[in-house]
Amino acid sequence: GEYDVDGCGFFVEIDSVQYKPENEGILPPQYRTSEPIDITVQYIDLQYEIEFFCGDLPNASKAPAITLTSVDLNQDLP
């Protein structure tokens, strides 16, 4: 979700693995939803983990890092 809501930002799930895009700012606003949506992405696997903070947790969490190179919606959004 949005950083001002929960502080976590957005993730992309690929083959049951949640990745943290280092450039999640390229996601169009209509793709930024708290509900899962189907999208097609092209990405570069950065082969390292990226740290992120959620809410008021004192320690950072980590997830595999990717760079998004293309994002397309697989359905029409309301």
C-alpha positions as CSV (number, residue, x, y, z in Angstrom):
1,G,0.0,0.0,0.0
2,E,0.9,3.7,-0.1
3,Y,3.7,4.7,2.2
4,D,1.5,7.3,4.0
5,V,-0.9,4.5,4.9
6,D,1.2,1.5,6.0
7,G,4.7,2.5,5.1
8,C,5.3,-0.8,3.2
9,G,5.0,0.4,-0.4
10,F,4.1,-2.1,-3.2
11,F,5.2,-5.6,-4.0
12,V,5.0,-7.8,-7.1
13,E,4.3,-11.5,-6.6
14,I,5.9,-13.8,-9.2
15,D,5.6,-17.6,-8.8
16,S,4.5,-17.2,-5.1
17,V,7.5,-15.0,-4.2
18,Q,6.9,-11.4,-3.2
19,Y,9.5,-9.0,-4.8
20,K,10.1,-5.4,-3.8
21,P,10.5,-3.2,-6.9
22,E,13.3,-0.7,-6.3
23,N,11.5,1.6,-8.8
24,E,7.9,1.1,-7.6
25,G,7.3,4.8,-8.3
26,I,6.8,3.9,-12.0
27,L,3.6,2.0,-11.1
28,P,0.7,4.1,-12.5
29,P,-1.7,5.3,-9.8
30,Q,-4.6,3.0,-10.9
31,Y,-2.3,0.0,-10.3
32,R,-1.7,1.1,-6.7
33,T,-4.3,-0.9,-4.9
34,S,-4.5,-2.7,-1.6
35,E,-6.2,-5.6,-3.4
36,P,-4.2,-7.9,-5.6
37,I,-4.5,-7.3,-9.3
38,D,-3.2,-9.3,-12.3
39,I,-0.5,-7.5,-14.2
40,T,2.2,-8.5,-16.7
41,V,5.6,-7.2,-15.8
42,Q,9.0,-7.3,-17.4
43,Y,11.7,-6.9,-14.8
44,I,15.4,-7.4,-14.0
45,D,16.1,-9.6,-11.0
46,L,18.7,-7.7,-9.0
47,Q,20.0,-10.8,-7.2
48,Y,19.9,-9.1,-3.8
49,E,17.4,-8.2,-1.1
50,I,16.1,-4.7,-0.5
51,E,15.2,-3.4,3.0
52,F,11.9,-1.7,3.7
53,F,10.0,-0.5,6.8
54,C,6.3,-1.2,7.5
55,G,4.3,0.9,9.9
56,D,5.8,1.3,13.3
57,L,8.0,-1.7,13.3
58,P,11.5,-0.8,14.6
59,N,13.4,-3.1,12.3
60,A,13.5,-3.3,8.5
61,S,12.1,-6.2,6.6
62,K,13.8,-7.6,3.5
63,A,12.5,-9.0,0.1
64,P,14.1,-9.9,-3.2
65,A,14.7,-6.8,-5.2
66,I,13.7,-6.2,-8.9
67,T,13.7,-3.3,-11.3
68,L,10.5,-3.0,-13.3
69,T,11.0,-2.3,-17.0
70,S,7.4,-2.7,-18.2
71,V,4.0,-3.0,-16.5
72,D,0.7,-3.9,-18.2
73,L,-2.7,-4.5,-16.7
74,N,-4.3,-7.9,-17.5
75,Q,-7.9,-6.6,-16.9
76,D,-9.9,-3.4,-16.9
77,L,-9.9,-1.6,-13.6
78,P,-13.2,-0.1,-12.3
